[in-house]
């Protein structure tokens, strides 16, 4: 680790999240527990009963398909103990692992579970919820990598059944075409990396991606779950959500007013959020319009329903003994709306820990920044202009030489203005155009000379541009854009386990981490 990055650089303008990680009471009051209230959260969560036997049965059945580690199976069995708790984090099934933030979320889940287990002297199980019931296809159908020139390249696939949940997506020929194109960036020497991303013959799209995480983190005891694995247990919750639809809407409307009064943005509109989805006969996932039409069906056919973003954590926390949830900034904002819903359902809201993050740089990139006297914070704040940096590093003598010659050339050309005007009043206009072209040519020559001079000092303008694209691609944090596949193809996989725990679970941190040949 070389530098801890201030949250505002990664999340500018997200005042609610910034207040939350700064422990500002204005933000913390929207939640049942402050992040440090570990014992209170434990007691509140263990005061409820959970369907542990059914849960273990469903988790075992699902994870067995993934060829789990012994550590994972042992953790599942520990859920039978009434003192066992869990930490849950979830994400959509991004293509080939999706962006790097998914890895960091899983690491945060594993570390929070370990830390809380040590603190409470009880088993705390790490669980990753693969949100395969979502139907937002454009969130999962692409992987993004940087080519050698530093240009962002997107590899994607299509699906005729957009609008259906991702759990219904088979591994189609178009997916295999996109997979082969993406895996082609992996060097032949990185056979283990390629193996990580390959599906088993029995996989559909969602189970394939659960398998990736099981392979990568199974030895650390990670337990995987998809909504379809436990949906049969959700009938009572779905029935109540439908029966309480009006009260849910009223409570969300009040949460909206409270957030607005505190001058915080409202992440989801209360008139549509907090409702179930139903799977139609053609497989599409649509919001329930009239809850009264579904109350009698939901209990008997829970496989036909799924929660939205606001009801999903309530469902998970009614089934799992969750002491803490690992959340991204948007998810924390969602939770700010639903504390009253936890009360309505008689479920204690767990601790809410922000997902930690990293920006990865190579030793070469770090050395380049050092030679350029540029800090990583300058790049992350979008103040990094490769051309301006190059000019700032150029020799003053070289810049002065070009400035003098440019002035001299312009002065010499200016002497032609009067005699040309006497010959033809239109010729001075041509002279100005010629002067501009000469100035442009001198500027290009100056840039060439500067690049040559910098190259002799081990500084490449092209490398500076690529560095900017690696650290802040498309002006966004690296973890939100670049894929796990992109980094794994370059540096292998051992860098993941080499990432140091960066802070206690409730203390948000984003750090710069070095990756390189030693991590391969």
ZAMARGU-4260 file (C-alpha; in steps of 0.2 Angstrom, whole numbers, plus 5000, padded with zeros to 4 digits):
<rodrens>
0) 5000/5000/5000 | 5006/5017/4996 | 4992/5029/4999 | 4975/5030/5006 | 4963/5040/4995
5) 4950/5053/5002 | 4932/5047/4999 | 4928/5063/4991 | 4940/5059/4976 | 4930/5043/4972
10) 4913/5049/4976 | 4912/5068/4972 | 4895/5075/4975 | 4888/5060/4984 | 4885/5069/5000
15) 4875/5056/5009 | 4888/5043/5007 | 4902/5055/5012 | 4892/5059/5027 | 4889/5041/5031
20) 4907/5036/5030 | 4912/5051/5040 | 4900/5046/5054 | 4890/5062/5052 | 4874/5060/5064
25) 4864/5068/5050 | 4866/5053/5039 | 4867/5039/5053 | 4850/5043/5060 | 4842/5035/5045
30) 4848/5018/5051 | 4845/5007/5066 | 4863/5004/5071 | 4879/5014/5069 | 4893/5004/5062
35) 4902/5002/5078 | 4886/4995/5088 | 4892/4977/5085 | 4885/4969/5101 | 4869/4978/5099
40) 4866/4972/5082 | 4871/4954/5087 | 4858/4954/5101 | 4845/4961/5090 | 4848/4949/5076
45) 4849/4933/5087 | 4832/4938/5095 | 4823/4932/5080 | 4821/4914/5073 | 4827/4909/5056
50) 4823/4894/5046 | 4840/4887/5048 | 4837/4869/5043 | 4828/4874/5027 | 4841/4887/5023
55) 4856/4874/5026 | 4847/4862/5015 | 4844/4874/5000 | 4862/4881/5002 | 4870/4864/5002
60) 4860/4859/4987 | 4865/4875/4977 | 4883/4875/4982 | 4886/4857/4978 | 4883/4860/4960
65) 4898/4872/4961 | 4910/4859/4967 | 4912/4868/4983 | 4927/4868/4995 | 4926/4859/5012
70) 4928/4876/5020 | 4912/4882/5011 | 4902/4866/5016 | 4908/4867/5034 | 4902/4885/5034
75) 4885/4880/5027 | 4883/4867/5041 | 4888/4880/5054 | 4872/4889/5050 | 4862/4876/5060
80) 4870/4883/5076 | 4858/4896/5083 | 4872/4907/5088 | 4879/4908/5070 | 4878/4924/5061
85) 4882/4929/5043 | 4888/4944/5033 | 4880/4946/5016 | 4885/4956/5000 | 4878/4955/4983
90) 4880/4960/4965 | 4874/4956/4948 | 4882/4943/4938 | 4893/4954/4927 | 4900/4945/4912
95) 4916/4936/4916 | 4916/4943/4934 | 4911/4960/4929 | 4920/4976/4935 | 4934/4975/4949
100) 4922/4982/4962 | 4914/4965/4963 | 4930/4957/4969 | 4932/4971/4982 | 4915/4968/4988
105) 4918/4950/4991 | 4934/4953/4999 | 4925/4965/5011 | 4912/4952/5015 | 4926/4939/5019
110) 4935/4952/5030 | 4920/4958/5039 | 4915/4940/5043 | 4932/4936/5050 | 4933/4952/5060
115) 4916/4950/5067 | 4919/4932/5071 | 4935/4937/5081 | 4926/4951/5090 | 4910/4941/5095
120) 4919/4924/5097 | 4906/4915/5087 | 4904/4909/5069 | 4901/4923/5056 | 4898/4916/5039
125) 4903/4925/5023 | 4889/4925/5010 | 4889/4932/4992 | 4871/4934/4985 | 4872/4933/4966
130) 4857/4945/4960 | 4852/4934/4946 | 4834/4938/4947 | 4837/4955/4940 | 4831/4958/4922
135) 4843/4973/4919 | 4852/4965/4905 | 4863/4979/4900 | 4871/4978/4917 | 4878/4961/4914
140) 4881/4958/4896 | 4898/4966/4893 | 4916/4966/4899 | 4928/4981/4897 | 4947/4980/4894
145) 4960/4992/4888 | 4970/4988/4873 | 4988/4992/4871 | 4985/5010/4865 | 4975/5013/4881
150) 4958/5013/4872 | 4944/5006/4881 | 4937/4991/4872 | 4920/4983/4876 | 4915/4965/4872
155) 4897/4961/4873 | 4883/4949/4869 | 4865/4950/4865 | 4849/4940/4871 | 4833/4938/4862
160) 4824/4937/4879 | 4829/4954/4886 | 4817/4958/4901 | 4817/4940/4908 | 4828/4937/4924
165) 4846/4933/4921 | 4843/4917/4930 | 4834/4911/4914 | 4849/4915/4903 | 4857/4900/4895
170) 4875/4900/4889 | 4871/4904/4871 | 4882/4904/4855 | 4883/4923/4856 | 4889/4922/4874
175) 4902/4909/4869 | 4908/4920/4855 | 4910/4935/4866 | 4919/4924/4879 | 4931/4917/4867
180) 4935/4935/4861 | 4938/4941/4879 | 4948/4926/4884 | 4959/4928/4869 | 4968/4942/4879
185) 4974/4930/4892 | 4992/4924/4888 | 4996/4906/4886 | 5007/4906/4901 | 4991/4911/4912
190) 4982/4894/4910 | 4975/4895/4928 | 4967/4912/4924 | 4959/4905/4909 | 4952/4890/4918
195) 4945/4902/4931 | 4933/4909/4918 | 4928/4894/4909 | 4910/4887/4912 | 4906/4869/4916
200) 4895/4859/4903 | 4880/4860/4915 | 4881/4878/4918 | 4868/4892/4913 | 4874/4910/4913
205) 4871/4913/4932 | 4878/4897/4939 | 4893/4899/4928 | 4897/4916/4936 | 4893/4909/4954
210) 4906/4895/4949 | 4919/4909/4946 | 4917/4916/4963 | 4917/4899/4971 | 4933/4894/4962
215) 4942/4910/4967 | 4936/4912/4985 | 4930/4894/4990 | 4945/4890/5001 | 4941/4905/5011
220) 4924/4898/5015 | 4913/4909/5004 | 4895/4903/5003 | 4886/4907/4986 | 4867/4909/4984
225) 4855/4915/4971 | 4837/4920/4974 | 4831/4905/4964 | 4840/4894/4977 | 4829/4900/4991
230) 4814/4907/4983 | 4803/4893/4989 | 4806/4899/5007 | 4799/4916/5003 | 4781/4913/5001
235) 4776/4921/5018 | 4787/4936/5015 | 4779/4939/4998 | 4762/4937/5005 | 4765/4950/5018
240) 4773/4962/5006 | 4757/4961/4995 | 4746/4963/5010 | 4755/4978/5017 | 4758/4987/5000
245) 4748/5002/5005 | 4758/5004/5022 | 4774/5001/5013 | 4770/5015/5001 | 4766/5027/5015
250) 4782/5023/5025 | 4792/5025/5009 | 4784/5042/5006 | 4788/5047/5024 | 4806/5042/5021
255) 4807/5052/5005 | 4801/5068/5015 | 4813/5065/5029 | 4828/5063/5016 | 4822/5079/5007
260) 4821/5088/5023 | 4839/5083/5027 | 4844/5089/5010 | 4849/5072/5004 | 4843/5065/4987
265) 4830/5051/4986 | 4838/5036/4977 | 4821/5028/4972 | 4804/5035/4969 | 4792/5029/4983
270) 4777/5027/4971 | 4785/5012/4962 | 4799/5006/4974 | 4795/4993/4988 | 4784/4982/4977
275) 4786/4964/4971 | 4789/4959/4953 | 4780/4944/4945 | 4786/4933/4932 | 4773/4933/4918
280) 4769/4918/4907 | 4782/4923/4894 | 4795/4924/4907 | 4796/4943/4908 | 4799/4951/4925
285) 4786/4965/4928 | 4780/4975/4944 | 4765/4970/4952 | 4751/4983/4949 | 4737/4977/4960
290) 4743/4968/4975 | 4726/4961/4979 | 4726/4951/4963 | 4741/4941/4969 | 4740/4939/4988
295) 4732/4922/4987 | 4744/4916/4974 | 4761/4922/4981 | 4761/4910/4996 | 4757/4894/4985
300) 4768/4900/4970 | 4783/4910/4977 | 4794/4905/4962 | 4783/4917/4952 | 4788/4932/4962
305) 4804/4942/4967 | 4807/4958/4977 | 4813/4974/4970 | 4829/4983/4976 | 4821/4990/4992
310) 4812/4973/4997 | 4827/4962/4993 | 4837/4966/5009 | 4821/4963/5019 | 4819/4946/5012
315) 4837/4941/5014 | 4837/4947/5032 | 4821/4938/5036 | 4829/4922/5031 | 4847/4924/5035
320) 4854/4929/5053 | 4863/4944/5045 | 4873/4954/5057 | 4881/4965/5043 | 4878/4969/5025
325) 4892/4975/5013 | 4885/4989/5002 | 4890/5001/4989 | 4886/5019/4990 | 4870/5017/4980
330) 4864/5003/4991 | 4868/5012/5007 | 4856/5026/5000 | 4843/5013/4997 | 4844/5007/5015
335) 4841/5025/5021 | 4824/5023/5015 | 4819/5006/5022 | 4822/5007/5041 | 4803/5009/5044
340) 4800/4994/5033 | 4812/4983/5044 | 4801/4989/5059 | 4785/4985/5049 | 4791/4967/5046
345) 4798/4965/5063 | 4816/4962/5057 | 4831/4971/5064 | 4841/4981/5052 | 4859/4974/5052
350) 4875/4984/5052 | 4879/4992/5036 | 4897/4992/5031 | 4903/5001/5015 | 4912/4991/5002
355) 4931/4995/5003 | 4940/4999/4986 | 4956/4999/4978 | 4965/5008/4963 | 4978/4996/4956
360) 4994/5003/4948 | 5010/4994/4943 | 5027/4998/4949 | 5031/5005/4933 | 5016/5017/4934
365) 5021/5022/4951 | 5038/5026/4946 | 5032/5036/4931 | 5021/5046/4943 | 5035/5049/4954
370) 5047/5055/4940 | 5033/5067/4934 | 5030/5073/4952 | 5012/5069/4951 | 5002/5061/4965
375) 4989/5048/4962 | 4976/5060/4969 | 4979/5072/4955 | 4974/5058/4943 | 4959/5053/4952
380) 4953/5070/4954 | 4953/5072/4935 | 4966/5086/4936 | 4979/5075/4926 | 4982/5081/4908
385) 4996/5071/4900 | 5000/5085/4888 | 5001/5098/4902 | 5012/5086/4912 | 5024/5083/4898
390) 5025/5102/4895 | 5028/5105/4913 | 5043/5092/4913 | 5051/5099/4897 | 5067/5108/4898
395) 5065/5127/4901 | 5079/5130/4889 | 5070/5120/4875 | 5054/5129/4878 | 5063/5146/4878
400) 5072/5142/4862 | 5056/5138/4853 | 5048/5153/4861 | 5062/5164/4854 | 5062/5156/4837
405) 5043/5158/4835 | 5044/5176/4840 | 5058/5179/4827 | 5049/5170/4813 | 5033/5179/4816
410) 5043/5196/4816 | 5051/5192/4800 | 5035/5187/4792 | 5026/5203/4798 | 5039/5213/4788
415) 5030/5207/4772 | 5013/5214/4777 | 5016/5231/4770 | 5024/5227/4753 | 5011/5213/4750
420) 4997/5225/4754 | 5004/5238/4741 | 5004/5224/4728 | 4987/5217/4732 | 4975/5221/4747
425) 4971/5203/4748 | 4988/5196/4751 | 4990/5201/4769 | 4975/5189/4773 | 4985/5175/4764
430) 5001/5181/4775 | 4991/5178/4791 | 4985/5161/4785 | 5004/5157/4781 | 5009/5163/4798
435) 4996/5152/4807 | 5002/5137/4797 | 5020/5140/4801 | 5015/5143/4820 | 5006/5126/4819
440) 5021/5117/4812 | 5033/5125/4825 | 5021/5119/4838 | 5021/5101/4831 | 5040/5102/4830
445) 5041/5108/4848 | 5030/5093/4854 | 5041/5081/4845 | 5056/5088/4852 | 5049/5088/4870
450) 5044/5070/4868 | 5061/5065/4862 | 5069/5074/4877 | 5057/5066/4889 | 5060/5049/4881
455) 5079/5051/4885 | 5073/5054/4903 | 5062/5038/4903 | 5046/5047/4902 | 5034/5043/4888
460) 5019/5054/4884 | 5010/5039/4877 | 5013/5030/4893 | 5006/5045/4902 | 4990/5044/4892
465) 4988/5026/4895 | 4991/5028/4914 | 4977/5041/4914 | 4966/5028/4905 | 4970/5014/4917
470) 4968/5024/4933 | 4952/5034/4928 | 4945/5026/4913 | 4931/5037/4904 | 4933/5049/4919
475) 4926/5035/4932 | 4935/5026/4945 | 4945/5011/4939 | 4935/4999/4950 | 4919/5003/4941
480) 4925/5001/4923 | 4939/4989/4921 | 4936/4971/4922 | 4943/4958/4933 | 4948/4949/4917
485) 4958/4963/4911 | 4969/4964/4927 | 4970/4945/4929 | 4976/4943/4911 | 4990/4955/4914
490) 4995/4950/4932 | 4988/4933/4936 | 4977/4931/4952 | 4988/4930/4967 | 4987/4949/4969
495) 4970/4947/4975 | 4975/4938/4991 | 4990/4950/4992 | 4978/4965/4995 | 4980/4969/5013
500) 4965/4972/5025 | 4964/4991/5023 | 4954/4995/5038 | 4941/4989/5050 | 4925/4984/5042
505) 4915/4999/5046 | 4929/5011/5042 | 4928/5015/5024 | 4944/5015/5014 | 4950/5016/4996
510) 4968/5013/4994 | 4981/5012/4980 | 4988/4995/4978 | 5003/4990/4968 | 5002/4975/4956
515) 5016/4968/4945 | 5027/4953/4941 | 5029/4948/4959 | 5010/4945/4960 | 5009/4934/4945
</rodrens>
